[in-house]
Amino acid sequence: MAEFVHASTARGVATITLDSQHNRNALSSQLMAELTERLGAAQADDAVRVIVLTHEGRVFCSGMDLSEARGGSAAGMGVNALPPILHAIWDSPKPVVARVAGPARAGGVGLIGACDIAVAASTATFAFTEVRIGVVPAVISITVLPRLLPRSAHELFLTGELFDGDRAAAIGLVNSAVDVADLDAEVGRYVDMLALGAPGALAATKLMLRRARPASMAEDFAAMLALSAEHFAGEEGQEGIAAFTEKRPARWVPHS
């Protein structure tokens, strides 16, 4: 079986690469299992100072693998596997940097929100497309909403509108948006700065930054998984997923 997530370490930097190009790096059960394993290994390696999450192919991550979704439940398509991954990135004692050269959707945006630093190409595109297939961006809201300006969050979560890297930087989803030719240099600039920090001080500072959350992340994920499951299994969610996979408008889309 082909590997969907690669990992390598050089000069204190662990690079974790999504490489499931046949489905646009969608969050399939295999990809999420491998991503969980690679993250755990990097976090346990004393030689690793910084983790970079990147991708092969044109797309960073297209969100949940909807080909696994035709079962009537969020659990059936692996949604339950996503919170531990987002939690592992968010709570990582080692800084995690997202390198985004191409489109990110739904759960893929959740990965970016979980990272400490995110750098995107200006031409990369983003969207919270969940409402357009009859579900709710519940799970990813836990890592994304702390990053976004409130007005922008309402607009983009409710409309599903496409936006580019420059707007992602303006609303706080990413730290920096640059020409794609400058992407690696910009990621390297952040990695070099992070490597100057003492490992214990970085871990303690991350803990300090997280302490303002009103509830535990585990409690948040439990509540949002319940909300997500309700809508995935509901009539709208199943119709939206069917419409997406059959490449037709959903029944609720007004006809001219």
C-alpha positions as CSV (number, residue, x, y, z in Angstrom):
1,M,0.0,0.0,0.0
2,A,1.4,3.4,-1.0
3,E,2.3,5.8,1.9
4,F,0.2,8.9,2.1
5,V,2.2,10.8,4.6
6,H,6.0,11.1,4.5
7,A,8.4,12.3,7.2
8,S,12.0,13.4,7.2
9,T,14.3,15.1,9.7
10,A,17.2,17.4,8.9
11,R,19.0,19.9,11.1
12,G,16.4,19.8,13.8
13,V,13.4,20.2,11.5
14,A,10.9,17.4,11.0
15,T,9.1,17.8,7.7
16,I,5.7,16.0,7.5
17,T,4.4,15.8,3.9
18,L,0.8,15.0,2.8
19,D,1.1,13.0,-0.4
20,S,-2.3,11.5,-1.4
21,Q,-2.5,13.3,-4.7
22,H,-5.1,11.0,-6.2
23,N,-7.8,12.5,-3.9
24,R,-6.2,16.0,-3.4
25,N,-4.7,15.1,0.0
26,A,-8.1,14.4,1.4
27,L,-8.4,13.3,5.0
28,S,-8.9,9.7,4.4
29,S,-8.7,7.1,7.2
30,Q,-5.3,6.0,6.0
31,L,-3.9,9.5,5.7
32,M,-5.1,10.5,9.2
33,A,-3.7,7.3,10.7
34,E,-0.3,8.0,9.1
35,L,-0.4,11.7,10.0
36,T,-1.1,10.8,13.7
37,E,1.9,8.4,13.6
38,R,4.3,10.9,12.0
39,L,3.3,13.7,14.4
40,G,3.8,11.5,17.4
41,A,7.2,10.4,16.2
42,A,8.4,14.0,15.6
43,Q,7.1,15.1,19.0
44,A,9.0,12.3,20.7
45,D,12.3,12.9,18.9
46,D,14.6,14.9,21.0
47,A,16.5,16.0,17.9
48,V,13.5,17.7,16.5
49,R,13.1,21.4,17.3
50,V,10.4,22.5,14.8
51,I,7.8,20.6,12.8
52,V,6.8,21.7,9.3
53,L,3.5,20.4,7.8
54,T,3.5,20.6,4.0
55,H,2.2,18.8,0.9
56,E,3.0,17.3,-2.4
57,G,0.9,18.1,-5.4
58,R,-1.3,21.1,-6.3
59,V,-3.6,20.9,-3.2
60,F,-2.7,21.3,0.4
61,C,-5.7,19.4,1.7
62,S,-9.2,19.1,0.3
63,G,-10.9,18.3,3.6
64,M,-12.5,15.0,4.7
65,D,-12.5,12.2,2.1
66,L,-16.2,12.3,1.0
67,S,-15.7,9.0,-0.9
68,E,-15.7,7.4,2.6
69,A,-18.8,9.4,3.6
70,R,-21.7,7.5,2.0
71,G,-22.5,5.7,5.2
72,G,-24.9,8.0,7.1
73,S,-22.6,9.0,9.9
74,A,-19.6,11.3,10.6
75,A,-17.9,8.3,12.4
76,G,-18.3,6.3,9.2
77,M,-16.1,8.7,7.3
78,G,-13.5,9.1,10.0
79,V,-14.5,12.4,11.4
80,N,-13.8,11.0,14.9
81,A,-10.1,10.7,13.9
82,L,-9.7,14.4,13.2
83,P,-10.0,15.9,16.7
84,P,-6.9,14.0,18.1
85,I,-4.9,15.2,15.1
86,L,-5.9,18.8,15.6
87,H,-5.3,18.5,19.3
88,A,-1.9,16.9,18.8
89,I,-0.8,19.8,16.5
90,W,-2.4,22.5,18.8
91,D,-0.8,21.0,22.0
92,S,2.5,20.1,20.4
93,P,5.3,21.2,22.7
94,K,7.3,21.8,19.6
95,P,6.2,24.6,17.2
96,V,4.4,23.5,14.1
97,V,4.6,25.5,10.9
98,A,2.2,25.0,8.0
99,R,3.5,25.5,4.5
100,V,0.5,26.0,2.2
101,A,1.3,26.2,-1.6
102,G,-2.2,25.3,-2.8
103,P,-5.9,25.1,-2.0
104,A,-7.2,24.1,1.5
105,R,-10.8,23.3,2.3
106,A,-12.8,22.4,5.4
107,G,-10.7,20.0,7.5
108,G,-7.6,21.1,5.7
109,V,-8.2,24.6,7.0
110,G,-8.6,23.1,10.4
111,L,-5.1,21.7,10.2
112,I,-3.8,25.2,9.3
113,G,-5.6,26.7,12.2
114,A,-4.1,24.2,14.6
115,C,-0.5,25.1,13.6
116,D,1.4,27.8,15.5
117,I,2.6,29.5,12.3
118,A,1.1,29.3,8.8
119,V,2.6,30.6,5.6
120,A,0.7,30.5,2.4
121,A,1.2,31.3,-1.2
122,S,-0.9,34.4,-2.2
123,T,-2.5,32.2,-4.9
124,A,-3.6,29.5,-2.5
125,T,-7.3,29.4,-1.9
126,F,-9.4,28.6,1.1
127,A,-13.1,27.9,1.9
128,F,-15.4,26.6,4.6
129,T,-17.6,24.6,2.2
130,E,-19.4,22.6,4.8
131,V,-22.7,24.5,4.7
132,R,-22.9,23.9,0.9
133,I,-23.1,20.1,1.5
134,G,-25.5,20.4,4.4
135,V,-23.1,19.9,7.3
136,V,-21.5,22.2,9.9
137,P,-17.8,23.2,10.2
138,A,-18.0,22.2,13.9
139,V,-14.8,20.3,14.6
140,I,-12.5,22.7,12.7
141,S,-14.1,25.7,14.4
142,I,-12.1,24.9,17.6
143,T,-8.8,25.5,15.9
144,V,-9.9,28.1,13.3
145,L,-12.1,30.5,15.2
146,P,-9.4,31.6,17.6
147,R,-7.4,32.8,14.6
148,L,-10.1,34.7,12.6
149,L,-11.6,38.1,12.9
150,P,-15.2,37.6,14.2
151,R,-16.8,39.4,11.2
152,S,-14.8,37.4,8.7
153,A,-15.6,34.2,10.6
154,H,-19.3,34.8,10.3
155,E,-19.1,35.7,6.7
156,L,-16.9,32.9,5.5
157,F,-18.4,30.1,7.6
158,L,-22.0,31.0,6.6
159,T,-21.3,31.7,2.8
160,G,-18.7,29.1,2.0
161,E,-17.1,31.8,-0.1
162,L,-13.6,31.2,-1.7
163,F,-10.8,33.5,-0.5
164,D,-7.1,33.7,-1.3
165,G,-3.9,33.8,0.6
166,D,-3.8,37.5,0.9
167,R,-7.2,37.6,2.6
168,A,-6.3,34.7,4.7
169,A,-3.4,36.7,6.1
170,A,-5.5,39.8,6.5
171,I,-8.1,38.0,8.7
172,G,-5.5,36.0,10.7
173,L,-5.9,32.5,9.3
174,V,-2.2,32.6,8.2
175,N,0.7,34.7,9.3
176,S,2.1,35.5,5.9
177,A,1.1,35.2,2.3
178,V,3.8,35.5,-0.3
179,D,4.5,34.7,-4.0
180,V,4.8,31.0,-4.4
181,A,8.4,31.4,-5.5
182,D,9.2,32.9,-2.1
183,L,7.2,30.4,-0.1
184,D,10.1,28.1,1.0
185,A,12.2,31.1,1.9
186,E,9.5,32.5,4.1
187,V,8.9,29.2,5.8
188,G,12.6,29.0,6.4
189,R,12.6,32.4,7.9
190,Y,10.1,31.4,10.5
191,V,11.8,28.0,11.1
192,D,15.1,29.7,11.7
193,M,13.6,32.1,14.2
194,L,11.8,29.3,16.1
195,A,15.0,27.3,16.3
196,L,16.6,30.2,18.3
197,G,14.1,29.5,21.2
198,A,15.0,27.2,24.0
199,P,12.9,24.0,23.7
200,G,11.6,24.2,27.3
201,A,10.8,27.9,27.0
202,L,9.0,27.3,23.7
203,A,6.8,24.5,25.2
204,A,6.1,26.6,28.3
205,T,5.2,29.7,26.2
206,K,2.8,27.6,24.1
207,L,1.1,26.4,27.3
208,M,0.8,30.0,28.5
209,L,-0.7,31.0,25.2
210,R,-3.3,28.3,25.4
211,R,-4.4,28.9,29.0
212,A,-7.0,31.5,28.0
213,R,-9.4,28.9,26.6
214,P,-12.7,29.0,28.5
215,A,-13.1,25.2,28.4
216,S,-10.8,22.3,27.7
217,M,-10.2,21.3,24.1
218,A,-11.4,17.8,24.9
219,E,-14.8,19.2,26.0
220,D,-15.0,21.4,23.0
221,F,-14.2,18.5,20.6
222,A,-16.8,16.3,22.3
223,A,-19.5,18.9,21.9
224,M,-18.5,19.7,18.3
225,L,-18.3,16.0,17.3
226,A,-21.9,15.6,18.5
227,L,-23.0,18.6,16.4
228,S,-21.0,17.3,13.4
229,A,-22.4,13.8,13.7
230,E,-26.0,15.1,13.9
231,H,-25.6,16.9,10.6
232,F,-23.6,14.3,8.8
233,A,-26.2,11.7,9.5
234,G,-29.1,14.1,8.9
235,E,-31.2,14.5,5.7
236,E,-29.3,17.6,4.5
237,G,-25.9,16.1,5.2
238,Q,-26.6,12.9,3.3
239,E,-28.2,14.8,0.4
240,G,-25.3,17.3,0.2
241,I,-22.7,14.5,0.2
242,A,-24.6,12.7,-2.5
243,A,-24.9,15.8,-4.6
244,F,-21.2,16.5,-4.3
245,T,-20.2,13.0,-5.3
246,E,-22.7,12.9,-8.1
247,K,-21.6,16.4,-9.3
248,R,-25.1,17.9,-9.2
249,P,-26.7,20.8,-7.3
250,A,-28.2,19.8,-3.9
251,R,-31.9,19.9,-3.7
252,W,-32.0,23.1,-1.6
253,V,-30.2,25.1,-4.3
254,P,-32.8,27.5,-5.9
255,H,-33.5,26.8,-9.6
256,S,-33.8,29.7,-12.0
